Structures are given as structure tokens and as C-alpha cells.
Amino acid sequence: MRMMLGRSMAIMYRQGQSVGKRKDATAPSGGYIAHMNPSLTRDRRDRVLKSTAILLWLGLSSSGAIAEPVVDPIRDTRLFPVAVWAMPANTAPVFAQMGVNVFVAERDDARAWCDTLAASGVAGYVHWSSSRSDEQLRAIASSSGFLGWMHGDEPDNPAVVDGVFRDYRRAPQQLQSDYDNMLASSTPAPMYLNLGQGMANGMAQSTPDSIYPAFCSTADILCYDVYPTSTQADGTRRLHLVARGVERLRAFAGPEKPVWVWLECTNIHDGNSGIGNRSPHPHELRAEVWMAIVHGADGIGYFPHQFNPYRGGPTAISVPLQAEMSRTNGLLHSLAPLLRSQTRQQLSTSAVDGLVSAALWQTDGRRLLVAVNMRPDTAHAVVDVPDGAGDLAALGDARSQATDSGLNLHLRPYEAALFASGLEVDMNTSYDYPSPPMPLRPPPQSPLATRISDLPEIRPADVDLHWARTPKTRLLLPFIGKAPIVDGDLGDDVWRKARRLDAWTNADGTAGPDLPTESWIGIHGDRLYVAFRAAEPDLDSLVTHHKALWRNDCIELWFDPDNRRTSFAHIIITADGQVEAKRTIPDDWGEGLRDESWSPQIVAATGRAEGSWTVELSVTLADLGLGTGIFGFDLARERKTSGGENTVWTLGGFNKAQSFGELVPAPTAPTVGLANGQLHNLGGETAAAIVEILVSAPLQDWEPATWEEQWQDLARERLTVSVPAHGRVALLSAQLVRRVPAGGRVRLRLPGPGPEQFEEFIANDPGAGIEAQQ
């Protein structure tokens, strides 16, 4: 009964909006006791008093409505919370042997699931549903495999609800209502909430930061998920997303509520993985665990699922990763009393060629220091350690040198280095650095032909290939002689001097658009000017009524001013002239942070022409953050009529910074420029240009780690091309059509004069079939 009372009161203490907390001399060990917050509304106070009475009644009456769990890593600080997500109960014996003690998200019958978990010494969180009867709630909560309730997953993700697009699919007020109903039920218990990857990845964030504290008030245990190596663009270089998300969630949640994080342990998308995405290696998973804890995580969870095709559970996790999980989980439990002593102190670090974080835990003569290199490169770091580091010994083979003020560390890629003193650590195996596997090498390249005509002919020249532009594109952005009048009428002659951006593709790059979109872009003075002509035979059917502008017929533009591909400005203009502008800006992590105050000076107008609608738009360069350097750029059109169609300038989809092409502001652009697979001569005389053409075939039975590793180069030819005055010369010629392999690439390059220009296309042959082009 005493233990039940302690658990019930712990629930009550965690209600940040319900119960005030202050130190009290009468509380055991100077702990916290509950006091009513005078700022609460009368209705809210009544609900709190009712919940408090129920909790006390549960503890004092020993009613049996909620059983004592077989394991409770929230209260038992001898354990570290280690969870798995949405696993059937029959996997509990194997996961328990790996050090897992929590299951989150029930499968099938909740009571039977909890009972089966308990038999293996683990317990779980079950979805709260007010539609369950009191009898059903009591049946679940009376199982010793029941730890608490949970909200539905990732309520902060965007969704279309009842025909309306929302930045978050469930409002915090809805979750708060469920939370209050749970507290007022006969089975009040800790509530768990998991949030989405937008907590860590700014480019995926839709919920404003100002809303997250309200989400955090609706639960007792808070969590989020992010899976860098298996799902994020350039993810093997962005494991720091784990630490960034924990740091942000901790700031929103406050210092007292437990904060957990879900980590990857499989190649989640498997058959549909992006280039470079894969399952984490053991040293990377170890780094994810410890960087999360260094930045404030109180628990970790693993996502043991793999899709396309689906596999789940221990069999979806590689043997080396299972061994690493068991090793690290065991160490976490051994160190749990110190890790959970609430003495974590973030340490000052300075690193060369790396991003290093460190933290120190110390109490009663016991000390633990953890330093993590959050980059895939070696790093030298100096960590300032209070009271010096002379008594600290490495748990493993970390390379260090103690100084009067701290530690000098030589850290390997994604190395987590642990040092301790005054601890008896129960370690069955060594905690040496798990060396990364040797990288696989692509098949050797064959000798290149120096003339494209030396390649064998594959098809007739009259086959209608679709050329899909890839992100490996860099074009010049010209300065135009005068500013066009922004009125939606594209009749201004000045657009002839702008860079024309055609040759759009569907989002996956397999075909051209059913209806073309033409675009032009240029700079005059301190403003950028863009124009579009979107073919549309049925202008009366244009969709313009949705509040979420992207759900209408619209044009979208993206600008990445520093070309780092982790943040961007995004502008939408609909067919009737509505404009929306949002942006993320790089934060201290180099990741995108929503800039809620951004209000760019945009002038825009739309118009109608026979068989098309038009857009003219201008915005200041300063608002976009553009200077003289290369910037990332992309365009897209959403057509909603006649079944709809999404088309893009560079293949890869929407909001994907890694798929942007590049533009280079060129105040004194050379006479001949490259665009749309053509050489353009803007001068009044014939001009010669040197162009290099590379033809490559897609490699088969090979998983590339980079873009270049997916190609077998076949031929590289250097040509001198004569371009007539004010004329164009097509480079994607009949000769290329006859010889480029299905799914192969053609890269066009102008080495100079002026900035280097290049443009790359993938050749999609509608007659070759999908498999032949992959």
C-alpha cells in the first residue's frame, strides 16, 4: 500500500499545470510536496482536487484497480528505461535478454499483451481510450505488465483532418482532455506521449515551437523519434539530430519530466531507401545513445521495424547491432543510479574538426564523464572538468590525456568515450570502440570512350526519351537590364534576358508533365524576379479555395541561401495570387530553425492567357538571404484539376533540400550559358563554347553510398560548339538518344569562361520498362 501511494503521488507531482512544486523542509530528504497553484482556474482546481482524491483513495484503499508492475524503470532508479516500439508480446523474452524493460504501444488484446510481458519481467504502455468501459480499463490496469497509458503517436505531425490541413493532426487541447479524463477515471496512471521527427529536423517541422509546451503538459513521460542513418538525407553525417531533438524537447518539457528518444536499429525503409541510407553501424548506434543521454535523455527506445518488405522484432536487427544493444543496455543499467541522480552537468568543450559534447554526473564520491564525437570524422577535443580529471579511468579504449583542468581527447568517428571513478561497473564484455566496417567499394570503372559515337546504338533516334533533371545542376542567374512590371502579363521584353528554366519532370523523374510549365528568373537591383506560364486548358476548373495554399493550383519556390541543404525559404503563390512565405534558418547545430518572424517583401501578380495561367513575382535578395555565392534552388507546380499532377524542376519531390539544384548570381555572365539541355547565346554574334558530355550507365546489384557511386561511366567527350547569335543549340541530341542506356545519365558541363556550369539528366525510356532503368 505504501508503494502504491508513492506511485500515485508521483503521478500527481508531475502535473505541471495542476499542482505547484516547491521545496519543503517537512518533505522527506528535502523533497517536493504538492501545493495548489493559485493561478489555476476554479474548474481546473476542481479537476485537480478530484484527481488527487482518487489517487489518494487508490493508494490508501489498495483497491487493486492498478497492479504494482513487475518492473517500473520510472520509479526504480536502479534501472535505466530501455524500450521497444509496437512489438508483439511474444518477443519479450528475447528483448528482455537484450536489456529492454519497457514495451510501448500494445498489439492486439491489451490485457493479454500486458500479462505476457509480465511473464518476461517487462511492462508496457497501452493506448488510452475513453471508449473503453470501466471494466475494460480495470482489467488492463490490474495486470502486472501494465506501466501506464499513452496518447496516439506523433500528434504534432501535419495532416488533413475533416478536409482541412492542419499543422498538427491533434490539438494539445484534445490531448489535455484525454489526460484529464484519464486522471478522473478509476485507473489513473502515468501518461506517455511520443512526438514526431520535427522535434529534431527543422525541415520536417510543421508545429510551431510555441505550441510544444502545451503538448508537453498533456503527459508525464515525453518522447520523440528521429532515425538519421536510415531515413534522413545525408543522414550518416547528421547523427547530431538525435542530440538536437533531445535538447529541444528538454527545453519544452522542463527539467523534471522524463524525456526519452526513439533510435533506429534497422534500415527502416529498406527497399525504398534513399541513396546513402542504411541501418546504423554499432559505433553509430552507440553514439546516438550516449549523445541523447549527454543532452538530457532519461530513457531510450529502439524502433525494431523494417519496411519494403516488412520485418519486425529481433530478427530485423543485425547480429552485430543486437550485440551492441545488449552491451550498451547492460552498461546503462549498471550506471543507472548515477545517470538518474539528477546531477548531470553539461561540460564546456572545444573541438578541432568535430562536434563534441560532454557531460558529468557525480555524487557521493562517484563520477562519470561521457564525451561524444557527433561527426563521422576524427576529432581532437579539450573537455573542461570540474575538480580535474586525474581520478577518471576510461571504460574501454578511449584515448585521452588528463590535464590540470580536464581531458584532452582524441576521438574516432562517432566515438562515445566514457570515464569513471568510484564506480563498480558490472560489465560482462569490453566497452572498446566498435570499429566501423570497411566501406564497400563500387565496381571498378572501365576505360572511358572519348567519343560518344563509339558507344553501341541501343535504340532508334526517334524514340521519345524523357530527360529528368537531377540535383547535379548549376546554372548562371543573369542580371537583367530593367525590372519587369509585376502585373501577371509576361509580355515584357526583359524576360528574354532572364534565365529560362524549362524541362520539368514529374516528382519521381519517370516522365514529363502532361501539361508544361515554363519559367524565367533574373536579378535587377536588389530584387529577384521570377515568372511562370502554366499550361491549363480548363482555366475555370482551377482550385483556389483551400486555406492551405499547397492544396490549390499553385507554384512553389525554394531557396537555400548558404547551400548547406538543412534549411530553406519557401514561397507559394496560387493561381489567384495568394502568397505564403515561410523559412527555416540555420541554428547552432547547423540545422533548420523555424523563423516565425520572417515577413519578406514580396510583390506578386497572376494572370490568364489562352490555355494557361501566369505568375510574376519579385522579392528582395536580402529577404532571401542571397548574396553573390551559389545557392540551392528548386521549383514545383501543383496542378489540382483533371486528376492532378505534381511536377518539379529537379527530380526528388517537394521540400527536399538535398534534391535542390543550384544557381550562381552572375552580374557579368558569359555570352553563352547552359540551361534545359541547350546552349543559349544571348549575344548578337555567333559564339563558340567548349562543352564536356559524360554518359554513364546505372550500376546493377549495388547499393551506393553516394550519388556518384551509382554510375558506371561509359564515355566523356569534349566538344567545341558554335552557337548562333540569339540562338540555341540542343545538346541532348539524336546521337545521345541512340546510345545512352535506359536509366543512364548524361552530364553536360561548361568549364568556362566564368563560373562553371553543369546540368545532369537521367534518360527514361518508356519502352524499356521500369526494371531496366533501375
N, C-alpha and C positions, 0 to 999 in steps of 0.2 A: 504494500500500500504506500509506503514511503517513496519507493521508486516511481510509482505511478504519479504521485503528487509532484515529484520533481519534474517528470516529463511534461505534465500538464502545465505547470508553472513556466517551464521553458518555452512552451508554445506562447503563453501569454506575454512573456517578456519580449518576444520577438515582434510583437505588433507595433511597429514604429509609429503608426498613425493612431493607435488605440491606447497605448499605455506609455506614459513617460518613464524615463530611466534616470536615476541619479544614484550616486554613491551614498550609502547609508551605513553609519557606524554599527547599527544593530544587525545588519546583514552578515551572514557567515563569511569570514575572511574578507570583509570589506566589499562584499559582492553587491549585486543590484537587487532592489526590491521594487515592486510595482507601485506607481503613483498615478492617479488620474491626471491627464493633461487638461488644464483649464481652457485651452483653446479649442477643444473639441465641441462640436455641436451637441445639443441635447439629445438628438436622435442617435448620433454616433456613440455618445456616452452610454445611452440606454443599451445599445447593442453590445458594447464592451462589458458592461456590468452583467448582462445576461450571459455572455460567453464566459466571463470569469467565474460566475456562479456554477455554470455547467462543468467547467474544468475542475473546480474545487470539489464539486459533488462527485465527479468521476474518480478523483484521487482518494477521497475520504470514504466513499461507499464501496469501493472495489467492486463495481457493478459488473465488471467483465466485458463491457462493451468494447473496450480496446485492450487487446492482449499485450503483454510485455513481449517485444520482438526477440527472436532468438539471437539477433545481433543488432546493435544500434550504434553505428560509427559516428552518428551525430553527437550523441552524449558520451560515448566511450572514447576518451581521448587516447587510449592505448592503441586505437586503430586509426588508420587513415582511410577516409571514404574512397573506395575504388569501385566504379560502377560499369555496367554494360547496358546498352540501349536495346529495348524491344526484343528480348530474347525469350524463346520458349523455356519453360522451367526445366525441361529435361537436359538443358546444357549447364545447369547449375553445378553439378559435381566437377566438371572439367574446369569451369571458370573459377570455382572456389579454390581449386588446387593452384590456380594461377594468381591467387591473392585477391580476387574480386569478392566483395562483400555486399554489394548493392545491385539490384536489378531495377531498372526504371522502365515503365510502360508495360502493362500486363499483356499477355497473349491469351485469347480465349476466355475461359471461365476464371474470373479474378480470384475467387476463394480457393479453387483447386490450384491455381498458379502459385498463390502465396504459400499454401500448405506444402507443395512440392519444393519450393525454395527453402523453406524452413528445414526440411529433411537434410539439406546440404549445408546448413548453417549460414544461409544468406537470407536477406529480406528485401522487399521491394516496394515501390511507389505505384499506386493504382490511380487511374483517371477518376477524378471526382465527377459525379453526375447527379444532379438533383432529381433526375427522373427515377433513380433507384429508390425502392421503398426503404423504410427504416429497417425492416427485417434484413434486406439485402445488404445495406450498409453495415449493420452489426455483424452479419455473417462474415463479411470481408475483414472488418477491423478486428474481429476476435481471433484471427489466425496469427500465430507467432511469426509468420513470414510477412506480416504487414508492417511497413515502416511509416506510411503516410499517404496522402493524396497528392495528385498532380493536376495542373491545368493542361489543356491541349497544347500541342507542340508549336513553337515559333509563332506566337500571335502577333509579333512585330513585323512579320513578312507582309509584303503588299498582296492584295487580292481584289478581284471584282466580286463584290457582295451585293446581292439583290440588284444587279445591273449597274452598280456604282463602283468605280475604282476607289480603293482606299489605300492610304499609305501603310496601314496596319490592318490585318484582317479581323482582329478582335480588339475592341477598345479596352483600355485599362479599367474603365468603369464596369464593363461586363465581367471582367475577371475579379474585380473587387466585390461585386455582388455574389459571385460564386464563393469567394473566400469567406464572406460574411455568413452566407448560408451554411457553409461547411462548419464554421465555428459554432453556429447556433444549432447544429444537428446533434444527434446523440453520439456521433463519432468524430469529435474534433481531433485533429492530428496535424502534424507539420505539413505544409503545402509546398510542393516543388513546382518550379517554373523554368522552362528552357526557352531561351531566345535564339534568334537566328544569327547567321554569319555577318549581318550588317553591323553587329557589335564590334567586329574586328576589321572588316573590309569596307572601307568608306564608299567604294564604288558600288557596293551591293546594298547600301543602307537606304531605306526609304523612310523609316520612322525618325522624326526629328529628335535630336538629343533632349530637347525639353520635355519629351513625353516619357522617356525611360524611367525617371524616378517614380512616376505613377505606376508603371509596370512593376517596378521593384517592390512597391508597397503591398502587392497582392499575394506575396508568397513568403515563405520562411527560408527556403533554400533556392538560390538563383544560379542559373547556368546558361551557357550559350555554346554554340558549336562552330568550329571552323576547321577545314581539312586542307591545308596548303598543298602538300605534295601531290595529292590525288585529284584535287578539283580546281585549284586556283591557277590562273595564268602566271607563268614564271614562278610557280609555287615552290619549287625546290630551292629558290633563293629568298623565299618570303615566309619562313617558319616563324619569324617575329610577329606575324599576325596573331599567333596564339597569345603571346605576351601582351600585345596591344589590346586585344579584346578583354583579357582579364583585368588589365589596368583600368580600362574604361568602365567595365561592369562594377568593379570595386568602387569606383568613384560615384557611380549612380546608386549603388546599394548601401553605401555607408560602411563603417568599419566592423559592424557586429554580425551582419547576416552572412551565413556561409555562401561562398562563391565557388562554383565548380566550372569545369570546362570539359567539353567532349572532344576527344582526339581521334585521329584516324589510325587504323591498323590494317587496312586493306587498300587495294586500288579500287576506290568506290565505284567509278563509272566504267571500269574495265574496258569492254568492247567499244565504248564511246568516249574513251579518254582523249583529252587534248594532247597535243604534242608536248612531250616532256613530263606529263602527269603519270604518276605511278604510285605504288604502295611506298610508304616511308621505309627507309633502311633503319636498322636497330639504333644506330647512333643518332639519327634524326628524331625518332620517336622518344628516345631518352631526353634529348634536348627539349622537345616540346613539353614533356612532363615537368622538367625542372625549371624551364623559363616561366611556365604557368605558376608554379609554386613560389618562385622568387618574386613574382609580381603580385602575389596575394591570393592565389587559389587555395581553398581549403579542402578541395577534393578534385578528383579527376574521373573521367569516364572514357570508355572506348566504344567506338561505333563499329561493331564487327559485321558489317554488311557489305556486299559487293553486288553490283547490278550489271546487266547486259552481258551474259545471263546472270540470274540471281544465285548467289550463295551466301549463307549466313552462319554465324556461330564460329566455334573454334576451327572448323575445317576451312573457313575462308581466310584464316590468318596463317601466314607462312610459319614454318617451324622456327626459323631464326627470330621472328618477331614474337612468337609465343614465349620463347626462352627469355627474350629481353623483357617482356611484360612481367613474367614471373619474377625475374631478378629484381627489377625496379620496384614492383609492387611489394615484394618482401622487404626491401630496404625501407620503403615508405612506412610500412607498419612498424618496423624496428625503430625508426626515428620519430614515429607519430607523437609520443609525449612531448618532444621538444618542438617539432614542427607545429604542434597545436597549442603551444604555450602562450600564444599571442604576444610573442616578443620579437617578431620579425622586424628587422631594421634594414631598410634599403641602404646599400653602401655606395659611396662615390667611386666611380671607376673612370679610368681614361684608357682608351684602346687605340692601337695603331692598326689600320686595315681591318677593322672588325667592328661589331656592335656587341658589347659585352655588358651584361647586367649581373649584379651580385647582391646577396642578402645574407644577414647574420641572425641567427637565433641563439640566445644564451640565457640561461637561468640555472641557479644552484650549482655553479661550477661546471656546467655542461655548455659546450659551444659547438655550433655547426655553421660553417660558411659554405655557400653554394655560389659558384660563378658559372655563367653560361655564355658561350660564344654563339650568337644568334645569326651567324653568317656561314656560308659554305666554304670559307677561306680561312687559312690560319690567321691567328691574331695574337698580338702581344698586348697584355693589359696590366695596368697597375691598379690594385684594389686597396683603398684606404680602409684599414681595420682598426676599430677602437681597441685600445689596450694592446695593440700589436698582434702579430700572428705567430710568434715564436713557439707557442704551445700547440699549434694546429698541425695535425698529420693528415696526409691525403688518404681518402678511402678509394684506393685504386692507384693508377699510374699517372696521375696528373703531374705535370712538370711545373715546378714553382720554386721560388726563392723568397724566403722571409726577409723582410726589412724591418727597421725600427717602427715604421708607420703602417706596414701592411704586407701585401704579397705582390710579387712580380710573377705573372703567369704567361706561359707560352701555350696557347690553346689551339688544338687542332680543329678542323671544320666541324661546326656544330658540337663542340665538346662541352659536356657538363662536368665541372670539376668540383668535388666535394672534399671538405677538410673538417676535421672534428677534434675535439679534446674533451676528456672527462666522460666519454660515452662508451658503453658496451654495446657494440653494434652486432646484431645477430645476422651474419652473412654466410650463407652456405656456399656461395661461389664468389669469385673475384668480381670486383666492380671496375675492372680496367676498361679503358675506352674501346668500344666495339668498332674496329677498323671498318671504314666504308668498303664495300665490294669494289673490285676493279671495274671501271667503266667498260661497257661493251663498245667495241669499235665497229663502225659501219663497214660493210664490204669494201674492199679496195676499189678505187676508181680505175677504169680502163683508160688507155691513151685517148686523148680527145682528137676528134677530127677537126681540121682547121677550116673546112668549108662545109656548110650545111648541105650543099648538093651531094656530098659524099655519103650522107645518110641514106638508108634504103627508103624507097617510097612505100608508104603504108596505105594510102587511100587516094582517090581522085582529088584533084584540086577544087572541084565544085562542091565538095561536102561542106555543109554549113556548120563549122565548128563554133562552139560558144567559148569566148575568151573571158575568163573570170579574173579580174584584177586581184592580186594578193596584197597583203600589207607591205611587201617589199617594194614600195613605190615612193619615190621622192621627186617632186616636180617643183618648178620655179613658180613663185607667186609674183606676177608683174605689178609694177606701179603704173596706174593708168593716168592719162593726161588731164582728165577733169572728172568731177563727181557726177554720176548719173542722177537724174531726178527720180527719187524713190516714190513712184506712183503706181507700180504694178504693170506699167507699159514697157515692154522690152525693146522699144523702137530706138532708144538712144544708141548712136553710133559708137559710143565709148565702150560698149560691151564687146565690140570686135577686138579691142586691145586687151581684154581680160583673158585669163586662162580658162579655156573651155574644158570642162570635166564631164566627159561622157563615158560610154562603155560601162554602164552599171550592170549589176548582176543580181540574181535572187540571193537570199540571205545565205544559203549554203553553197553558192557558187556553181551549181549544176546546170543552170540555164539562164538565158537572158530574160529580161522582163517582158511580159505580154504587151505592156504599153511603155514606151521610152520616157525617160526624164533627161532633159538637158540642163546643164548648169554652167555658170560663169562666175569667176571670182577675181578680185583685184583690190589693190590698195590705192587710195588717194588721200593725201594729207595724213590726218591722224585717225582715219576710219577705214574699216574693211567693208567692201561691198560684195554682195552675193546676189545672183539672180537664178531663177529656175523657170523652166517650162515643162509642165507635167501633162502629158497627153491623156485626154479623157473624153471619149465620145459622148458620154451621158452626163453632162455638167449638172443637170437637175437632180441627179442622184447623189451628189457629193454629201458626205456625212460631216456635220459641223456642230452637233448639239451636245456632245458629251463634255462634262466638266473636266475630265482627264483628257488633255488635248491629244495625247498619242492615240486615243481611241477614235479620232476623227481622221479624215483625209488631211494629211499634213506632210511637211518636210521637217527633218531633224538634222541638226548640225552638232558636231563635237569638236572641241579644241583642247589640246593638251599642250599648254604653253611651254613647259620645261621638257616635254618629250620623254618623261620617265614612265609613263603608262600606268600610273597609280592614282591619277586624279584628272579631272577634266571639267570644262564648261560645256553645258548642254542647252541648246536653244531649239524650241519647237515653234513652228508657225503653221497655222491651219489654213485651209483653202479659203476661209472667210476672214483671215487676217488676225486671228487671236494669237498672242505670243506668250510663251512661258520660257523662263530662263532660270536655270539652277547651276550650281557648280560645287565641286569639292576642291580644296586646296591642300597642298602637302603639309602634314603636321610634323612633329619632331621625329616620328618614325619613318617619314617619307611616304606615308600612306594618305589617302584622301580623307579630308575632314570637311563635313558639310559647312558651307558658308551661308548661314541663314540671312546674313545682312546684304548679300550681293544684290545690287539693283543696277544693272547695266543700262547705258543709254542706247537703246535700240530703236531704230526707225524702220518700220516695215509696212508694206502695202501689197495687196493681192489684186489680181485682175482676171479677166476672162478673155480668151481669144477663141477662134474657131477650133474646136476639137481639143482644147487644152485650158488649164488654169495656170496662172503665173504668180511669181513671187519676186519682189525686190526687197532687200534688207540691208541695213548698214548698222554697224556697231563700232564703238571706239576701240582702237587697238589696246589702249590702256585697260579698258574694262575686261578684255580677254586675257590680259597679261602678256600680250605678244610684243616681242622686240625685234631684233634683227636675226635671231637664231632660228634653227629648224624647230618646227612644232608639229605635233601629231594632229591628224585631221581626218574626219570622216563625214559622210553624208548618207542620208537614208530617206526613203519615201514610204509612207504607209498609205496604201490605197484600200479603201473600205468598200467600194462599190463592186458589184458583179462578182461576189465571192471573195474579193480582197486579194492583195498581193503586197508583200514586203520586198523592197529592193534596196541595195546598198551600193556605195561606190567601191569599197574594198570588201571582199568576202570575209565573213566571220560573225555577222549578226550585229545586234544593237547593244550599245553601252559597253562594248568590249574594247577597252583601250589597247590591249595587245594586238588588236586587228586594225588599228588605225594606219592609214598611210601617212606621208609626211609632205609638208610644203616648206619652201625656203623663200622668205621675202627677198626679192631681187630688184633693188632700185635701178640698177643698170644691167638688166637681163641681156644675155646674148641674143643675137638676131634669131637664131634657130633654137626652138625649145621642143621638149618631148611631152606628149600627152595623148592618151587614148590610143596608144599603139601607133602613133604617127609623129613625124617631124613637122613642125609648124614654122614657117618663115614669116615673121611679122614685118620684115623689111621690104624695101622697094626694089631690091636687086636679088638675082639668083645667088644663093649662098651654099657653100659646101660644109658638111658636118661629118665628123667621124663618129660612127656608132658601132658598138660591140653587141653581138647577139649570141646568147648562150641557150642551148637546147638541152634539156635533161629529161630523163625517164624516171617515173616513181619506182623506188626500191620495193621489192616484194618480200614478205615474210620477215619484216624488220620493224622494230618499234623505235623510232627515232627519239632522241632526247632533245634535239634542236631542229629548227626549220631546215637547215642545210643538210642534216643527216638523212633526210627522207628522199634525197635525189641521187641518181647516177648520172653524172654529166656526160653528154654524148659529143657535143660539138660546140666550139666557140669560134666565131668568125668576126673579123674586124673589117668594116666597110667604110668607104668614103661615099657619101650620098649627096647628090646635088638636089637642092630644094628650090623650086621657082619662087619668084617674088610673090609675096602674099599668098603663097600656095602651101600645099601639104603633100607629104609622101607617106603612104602606108607601109609600115614595117612588118605587120603581120600578113605576109604575102602568101601567094599561092604555093610558093616553094616550101614555106613553113607548114601550111595546111597539109601538104602531101607527106611530110616527114616527121612532124612532132608526134610522139606516142600519145595514145589516149591517156588522159590524166597527167600528161607530162607538162613541163613548164617551159616558157620562153621568157628570158630576161633581156630587156633592152637597156643599154647603158650609153649615155653620152658623157665621156670623161671630162669634157671641157670644150671651149674655154668657159670660164665662170664656174659656179658651183656644180658639182657632179649631179647628174640627173639619171634616174633609172626607173624602170617600170617593169613589173613582172606579171605574167598571166599564166593561168592554168588552162590547158586545152581540154574542153569537154566535148567528146564525140558522141552525139546522140545515138549513133548506130553501133557503138562499141559495147554498150551495156555498162552498168554501174561497176560490176566486179572488175572489169578490165581496166577501169580508171582509178582503182584504189590501190 
